[in-house]
Amino acid sequence: MYAVTRQNYWVDGTCVVEVAIGGLDYTNPDALTPKYEGEMKEYRDPRKAVEVAISICKEWRKEVGKRIIKVAIGDTCGCTMPFEGISFKAARRWAIDEYKRLTAQQNTKES
């Protein structure tokens, strides 16, 4: 599962739209209240999660002006661990690679 949340990291106030690998239990604790379509939801397909995150990121940027907001992808392992923001292009590339990895694992299990 992949959870999408907006985050305002306590460390330095960095704002990101986070895609947490593992679902809602693996998001960072600084999630903001859901405001945009698709927030605080879990997705089975990493490509869908990233597209939702990008859409939220674009909307959030419009609302706050020129403030830097990026998409960030990671896994907290149940702890607090801010993720590093990446470009939309890099996020989409990660999602495609992650999907291929999941598909390969599924095919291996079925063999």
Backbone as JSON Lines, residues from 0, in Angstrom:
{"i":0,"aa":"M","n":[0.83,-1.18,0.0],"ca":[0.0,0.0,0.0],"c":[0.88,1.25,0.0]}
{"i":1,"aa":"Y","n":[0.32,2.3,-0.54],"ca":[1.01,3.59,-0.62],"c":[0.03,4.66,-0.14]}
{"i":2,"aa":"A","n":[0.39,5.39,0.89],"ca":[-0.48,6.42,1.44],"c":[-0.01,7.8,1.0]}
{"i":3,"aa":"V","n":[-0.96,8.68,0.71],"ca":[-0.64,10.04,0.28],"c":[-1.12,11.02,1.35]}
{"i":4,"aa":"T","n":[-0.19,11.83,1.86],"ca":[-0.52,12.85,2.86],"c":[0.25,14.13,2.55]}
{"i":5,"aa":"R","n":[-0.29,15.25,2.99],"ca":[0.47,16.5,2.98],"c":[1.18,16.57,4.32]}
{"i":6,"aa":"Q","n":[2.43,17.0,4.29],"ca":[3.24,17.05,5.5],"c":[3.9,18.41,5.67]}
{"i":7,"aa":"N","n":[4.02,18.82,6.91],"ca":[4.81,19.99,7.28],"c":[5.81,19.46,8.3]}
{"i":8,"aa":"Y","n":[6.99,19.1,7.83],"ca":[7.98,18.43,8.69],"c":[8.44,19.34,9.82]}
{"i":9,"aa":"W","n":[8.43,18.78,11.01],"ca":[8.8,19.52,12.22],"c":[10.26,19.95,12.24]}
{"i":10,"aa":"V","n":[11.11,19.24,11.56],"ca":[12.55,19.52,11.59],"c":[12.84,20.94,11.12]}
{"i":11,"aa":"D","n":[12.31,21.28,9.94],"ca":[12.64,22.59,9.37],"c":[11.46,23.29,8.7]}
{"i":12,"aa":"G","n":[10.26,22.73,8.84],"ca":[9.09,23.35,8.24],"c":[8.91,23.05,6.76]}
{"i":13,"aa":"T","n":[9.7,22.12,6.23],"ca":[9.57,21.72,4.83],"c":[8.17,21.16,4.58]}
{"i":14,"aa":"C","n":[7.56,21.58,3.49],"ca":[6.24,21.08,3.11],"c":[6.39,20.14,1.91]}
{"i":15,"aa":"V","n":[5.83,18.95,2.04],"ca":[5.87,17.96,0.95],"c":[4.52,17.25,0.88]}
{"i":16,"aa":"V","n":[4.28,16.66,-0.27],"ca":[3.18,15.71,-0.41],"c":[3.87,14.35,-0.39]}
{"i":17,"aa":"E","n":[3.6,13.62,0.66],"ca":[4.33,12.39,0.93],"c":[3.6,11.17,0.38]}
{"i":18,"aa":"V","n":[4.37,10.28,-0.24],"ca":[3.89,8.96,-0.63],"c":[4.64,7.99,0.28]}
{"i":19,"aa":"A","n":[3.91,7.44,1.25],"ca":[4.54,6.54,2.22],"c":[4.36,5.09,1.8]}
{"i":20,"aa":"I","n":[5.47,4.41,1.61],"ca":[5.45,3.0,1.25],"c":[5.04,2.22,2.5]}
{"i":21,"aa":"G","n":[3.99,1.42,2.37],"ca":[3.51,0.64,3.49],"c":[2.15,1.11,4.0]}
{"i":22,"aa":"G","n":[1.68,2.25,3.51],"ca":[0.36,2.73,3.89],"c":[0.38,3.75,5.01]}
{"i":23,"aa":"L","n":[-0.8,4.03,5.55],"ca":[-0.95,5.09,6.54],"c":[-0.14,4.86,7.81]}
{"i":24,"aa":"D","n":[0.08,3.62,8.18],"ca":[0.88,3.34,9.37],"c":[2.34,3.75,9.21]}
{"i":25,"aa":"Y","n":[2.77,4.03,7.98],"ca":[4.16,4.36,7.72],"c":[4.35,5.79,7.22]}
{"i":26,"aa":"T","n":[3.34,6.64,7.46],"ca":[3.5,8.06,7.15],"c":[4.17,8.75,8.33]}
{"i":27,"aa":"N","n":[4.73,9.89,8.07],"ca":[5.3,10.68,9.15],"c":[4.17,11.31,9.96]}
{"i":28,"aa":"P","n":[4.43,11.64,11.24],"ca":[3.37,12.11,12.13],"c":[2.91,13.55,11.9]}
{"i":29,"aa":"D","n":[3.54,14.28,11.0],"ca":[3.19,15.68,10.8],"c":[2.19,15.88,9.66]}
{"i":30,"aa":"A","n":[1.36,14.87,9.42],"ca":[0.38,14.97,8.34],"c":[-0.65,16.06,8.67]}
{"i":31,"aa":"L","n":[-0.97,16.82,7.64],"ca":[-1.98,17.87,7.78],"c":[-3.37,17.28,7.55]}
{"i":32,"aa":"T","n":[-4.38,17.96,8.01],"ca":[-5.76,17.53,7.81],"c":[-6.06,17.46,6.32]}
{"i":33,"aa":"P","n":[-6.74,16.41,5.87],"ca":[-7.05,16.29,4.45],"c":[-7.82,17.51,3.93]}
{"i":34,"aa":"K","n":[-7.37,18.0,2.8],"ca":[-7.97,19.19,2.2],"c":[-8.25,18.99,0.71]}
{"i":35,"aa":"Y","n":[-7.42,18.19,0.05],"ca":[-7.52,17.98,-1.39],"c":[-7.96,16.55,-1.68]}
{"i":36,"aa":"E","n":[-8.54,16.37,-2.84],"ca":[-9.01,15.04,-3.27],"c":[-7.86,14.03,-3.25]}
{"i":37,"aa":"G","n":[-8.08,12.92,-2.58],"ca":[-7.1,11.82,-2.58],"c":[-6.17,11.8,-1.39]}
{"i":38,"aa":"E","n":[-6.23,12.82,-0.55],"ca":[-5.35,12.87,0.63],"c":[-5.78,11.87,1.69]}
{"i":39,"aa":"M","n":[-4.81,11.41,2.47],"ca":[-5.03,10.52,3.61],"c":[-5.71,9.23,3.16]}
{"i":40,"aa":"K","n":[-5.38,8.82,1.94],"ca":[-5.92,7.58,1.4],"c":[-4.77,6.65,1.03]}
{"i":41,"aa":"E","n":[-5.09,5.36,0.93],"ca":[-4.11,4.36,0.55],"c":[-4.41,3.87,-0.87]}
{"i":42,"aa":"Y","n":[-3.34,3.56,-1.58],"ca":[-3.44,3.09,-2.96],"c":[-2.62,1.82,-3.12]}
{"i":43,"aa":"R","n":[-3.12,0.9,-3.89],"ca":[-2.38,-0.35,-4.16],"c":[-1.35,-0.15,-5.28]}
{"i":44,"aa":"D","n":[-1.65,0.75,-6.19],"ca":[-0.79,0.99,-7.35],"c":[0.08,2.23,-7.08]}
{"i":45,"aa":"P","n":[1.4,2.07,-7.06],"ca":[2.27,3.21,-6.79],"c":[2.13,4.32,-7.84]}
{"i":46,"aa":"R","n":[1.79,3.94,-9.06],"ca":[1.62,4.95,-10.11],"c":[0.44,5.86,-9.8]}
{"i":47,"aa":"K","n":[-0.64,5.28,-9.31],"ca":[-1.82,6.06,-8.93],"c":[-1.49,6.97,-7.74]}
{"i":48,"aa":"A","n":[-0.79,6.43,-6.75],"ca":[-0.41,7.22,-5.57],"c":[0.42,8.43,-5.97]}
{"i":49,"aa":"V","n":[1.37,8.23,-6.87],"ca":[2.23,9.34,-7.3],"c":[1.44,10.37,-8.1]}
{"i":50,"aa":"E","n":[0.56,9.93,-8.95],"ca":[-0.24,10.89,-9.73],"c":[-1.15,11.71,-8.81]}
{"i":51,"aa":"V","n":[-1.73,11.08,-7.81],"ca":[-2.54,11.8,-6.83],"c":[-1.66,12.8,-6.07]}
{"i":52,"aa":"A","n":[-0.48,12.37,-5.65],"ca":[0.44,13.25,-4.92],"c":[0.83,14.46,-5.77]}
{"i":53,"aa":"I","n":[1.11,14.24,-7.04],"ca":[1.47,15.35,-7.94],"c":[0.31,16.32,-8.08]}
{"i":54,"aa":"S","n":[-0.88,15.79,-8.24],"ca":[-2.07,16.63,-8.36],"c":[-2.27,17.49,-7.1]}
{"i":55,"aa":"I","n":[-2.13,16.88,-5.95],"ca":[-2.26,17.61,-4.68],"c":[-1.17,18.66,-4.57]}
{"i":56,"aa":"C","n":[0.04,18.3,-4.94],"ca":[1.17,19.22,-4.88],"c":[0.91,20.46,-5.73]}
{"i":57,"aa":"K","n":[0.41,20.27,-6.93],"ca":[0.11,21.4,-7.82],"c":[-0.97,22.3,-7.23]}
{"i":58,"aa":"E","n":[-2.02,21.69,-6.68],"ca":[-3.09,22.48,-6.08],"c":[-2.6,23.26,-4.86]}
{"i":59,"aa":"W","n":[-1.81,22.62,-4.04],"ca":[-1.28,23.24,-2.83],"c":[-0.37,24.42,-3.2]}
{"i":60,"aa":"R","n":[0.47,24.22,-4.21],"ca":[1.34,25.31,-4.68],"c":[0.53,26.52,-5.12]}
{"i":61,"aa":"K","n":[-0.56,26.29,-5.85],"ca":[-1.41,27.4,-6.3],"c":[-1.97,28.16,-5.1]}
{"i":62,"aa":"E","n":[-2.38,27.42,-4.1],"ca":[-2.99,28.04,-2.93],"c":[-2.03,28.9,-2.13]}
{"i":63,"aa":"V","n":[-0.78,28.44,-1.98],"ca":[0.17,29.17,-1.12],"c":[1.11,30.07,-1.9]}
{"i":64,"aa":"G","n":[0.96,30.14,-3.19],"ca":[1.82,31.01,-3.99],"c":[3.1,30.3,-4.43]}
{"i":65,"aa":"K","n":[4.22,30.99,-4.3],"ca":[5.48,30.47,-4.85],"c":[6.26,29.6,-3.88]}
{"i":66,"aa":"R","n":[5.66,29.22,-2.78],"ca":[6.34,28.39,-1.79],"c":[6.77,27.06,-2.42]}
{"i":67,"aa":"I","n":[7.94,26.62,-2.1],"ca":[8.46,25.37,-2.65],"c":[7.8,24.18,-1.95]}
{"i":68,"aa":"I","n":[7.1,23.38,-2.72],"ca":[6.47,22.15,-2.22],"c":[6.8,21.07,-3.22]}
{"i":69,"aa":"K","n":[7.28,19.94,-2.75],"ca":[7.64,18.84,-3.63],"c":[6.92,17.57,-3.21]}
{"i":70,"aa":"V","n":[7.02,16.55,-4.04],"ca":[6.57,15.2,-3.71],"c":[7.75,14.5,-3.05]}
{"i":71,"aa":"A","n":[7.47,13.7,-2.03],"ca":[8.52,12.95,-1.34],"c":[8.04,11.51,-1.15]}
{"i":72,"aa":"I","n":[8.94,10.57,-1.38],"ca":[8.59,9.15,-1.31],"c":[9.53,8.46,-0.34]}
{"i":73,"aa":"G","n":[8.96,7.59,0.5],"ca":[9.81,6.86,1.42],"c":[9.03,5.92,2.31]}
{"i":74,"aa":"D","n":[9.74,5.37,3.3],"ca":[9.18,4.42,4.24],"c":[9.75,4.74,5.61]}
{"i":75,"aa":"T","n":[8.89,5.03,6.57],"ca":[9.36,5.39,7.91],"c":[9.7,4.19,8.77]}
{"i":76,"aa":"C","n":[9.29,3.0,8.35],"ca":[9.45,1.79,9.17],"c":[8.76,1.98,10.53]}
{"i":77,"aa":"G","n":[7.74,2.84,10.58],"ca":[6.99,3.08,11.8],"c":[7.6,4.14,12.7]}
{"i":78,"aa":"C","n":[8.66,4.77,12.27],"ca":[9.31,5.82,13.06],"c":[9.04,7.18,12.41]}
{"i":79,"aa":"T","n":[9.71,8.21,12.88],"ca":[9.64,9.52,12.24],"c":[10.89,9.7,11.39]}
{"i":80,"aa":"M","n":[10.69,9.92,10.11],"ca":[11.82,10.05,9.2],"c":[11.41,10.89,8.0]}
{"i":81,"aa":"P","n":[11.63,12.2,8.04],"ca":[11.25,13.02,6.89],"c":[11.89,12.51,5.6]}
{"i":82,"aa":"F","n":[11.11,12.56,4.52],"ca":[11.59,12.11,3.21],"c":[12.09,13.31,2.43]}
{"i":83,"aa":"E","n":[13.03,13.08,1.54],"ca":[13.57,14.14,0.71],"c":[12.67,14.37,-0.5]}
{"i":84,"aa":"G","n":[12.35,15.63,-0.78],"ca":[11.52,15.97,-1.93],"c":[12.23,15.68,-3.23]}
{"i":85,"aa":"I","n":[11.46,15.27,-4.22],"ca":[12.0,14.97,-5.55],"c":[11.11,15.62,-6.61]}
{"i":86,"aa":"S","n":[11.59,15.64,-7.84],"ca":[10.83,16.21,-8.94],"c":[9.67,15.3,-9.34]}
{"i":87,"aa":"F","n":[8.71,15.86,-10.05],"ca":[7.6,15.05,-10.55],"c":[8.12,13.94,-11.47]}
{"i":88,"aa":"K","n":[9.09,14.29,-12.3],"ca":[9.66,13.31,-13.23],"c":[10.29,12.14,-12.47]}
{"i":89,"aa":"A","n":[11.06,12.45,-11.44],"ca":[11.7,11.39,-10.65],"c":[10.65,10.56,-9.91]}
{"i":90,"aa":"A","n":[9.6,11.2,-9.42],"ca":[8.53,10.47,-8.72],"c":[7.82,9.5,-9.67]}
{"i":91,"aa":"R","n":[7.55,9.96,-10.88],"ca":[6.89,9.09,-11.86],"c":[7.81,7.93,-12.25]}
{"i":92,"aa":"R","n":[9.09,8.2,-12.4],"ca":[10.04,7.15,-12.74],"c":[10.08,6.1,-11.61]}
{"i":93,"aa":"W","n":[10.13,6.57,-10.36],"ca":[10.11,5.65,-9.21],"c":[8.85,4.79,-9.25]}
{"i":94,"aa":"A","n":[7.68,5.41,-9.51],"ca":[6.41,4.68,-9.51],"c":[6.39,3.59,-10.57]}
{"i":95,"aa":"I","n":[6.92,3.88,-11.74],"ca":[6.97,2.88,-12.81],"c":[7.89,1.73,-12.41]}
{"i":96,"aa":"D","n":[9.06,2.06,-11.87],"ca":[9.99,1.01,-11.43],"c":[9.4,0.18,-10.29]}
{"i":97,"aa":"E","n":[8.73,0.84,-9.37],"ca":[8.09,0.13,-8.24],"c":[7.0,-0.8,-8.74]}
{"i":98,"aa":"Y","n":[6.21,-0.33,-9.7],"ca":[5.15,-1.15,-10.27],"c":[5.74,-2.38,-10.97]}
{"i":99,"aa":"K","n":[6.8,-2.18,-11.71],"ca":[7.46,-3.31,-12.38],"c":[7.98,-4.32,-11.37]}
{"i":100,"aa":"R","n":[8.55,-3.82,-10.27],"ca":[9.06,-4.7,-9.21],"c":[7.92,-5.5,-8.6]}
{"i":101,"aa":"L","n":[6.79,-4.84,-8.33],"ca":[5.64,-5.53,-7.76],"c":[5.09,-6.59,-8.71]}
{"i":102,"aa":"T","n":[5.02,-6.23,-9.99],"ca":[4.52,-7.15,-11.0],"c":[5.44,-8.37,-11.12]}
{"i":103,"aa":"A","n":[6.74,-8.14,-11.08],"ca":[7.7,-9.25,-11.15],"c":[7.55,-10.16,-9.94]}
{"i":104,"aa":"Q","n":[7.36,-9.58,-8.77],"ca":[7.17,-10.38,-7.55],"c":[5.9,-11.21,-7.66]}
{"i":105,"aa":"Q","n":[4.83,-10.61,-8.17],"ca":[3.55,-11.31,-8.33],"c":[3.73,-12.49,-9.28]}
{"i":106,"aa":"N","n":[4.41,-12.25,-10.4],"ca":[4.63,-13.31,-11.38],"c":[5.48,-14.44,-10.8]}
{"i":107,"aa":"T","n":[6.45,-14.11,-9.97],"ca":[7.31,-15.12,-9.33],"c":[6.49,-15.97,-8.37]}
{"i":108,"aa":"K","n":[5.59,-15.35,-7.62],"ca":[4.75,-16.09,-6.66],"c":[3.79,-17.03,-7.37]}
{"i":109,"aa":"E","n":[3.34,-16.62,-8.56],"ca":[2.39,-17.44,-9.31],"c":[3.04,-18.6,-10.03]}
{"i":110,"aa":"S","n":[4.36,-18.53,-10.19],"ca":[5.06,-19.6,-10.92],"c":[5.27,-20.82,-10.07]}
